Amino acid sequence: MLKIKTIRSFTKRFRKLSSGKFKYKKSNMRHILTKKTSKYKRQLRSKAIITRSNSKVINRCLPYL
C-alpha cells in the first residue's frame, strides 16, 4: 500500500488534541492593530477548534498525526 503524503502547510497551522479534534490560531493579529478594539484582539488570542465538517478535510491532509 502506498504512503500518503502529509500536506506540510497543514502541519504548521493545526495541532491535534487528545480528543481527536484540531485546534488552530485565529487570524487578524498581524498588522493594523490600532483600529481594532482591545476586546476583539483579546478574543483573537485564544485558540479555536475546527468544526466537524472541516475536520474531515484536515484528517485527509494529516494522515499520520
Number of C-alpha atoms within 10 A of each C-alpha: 3 4 7 11 11 15 13 10 10 13 14 9 12 17 16 15 10 7 6 11 16 20 16 15 15 14 8 13 14 6 7 8 12 7 6 12 9 11 8 12 13 10 10 15 13 10 11 12 16 15 11 10 8 10 15 11 10 17 17 13 18 18 12 10 10
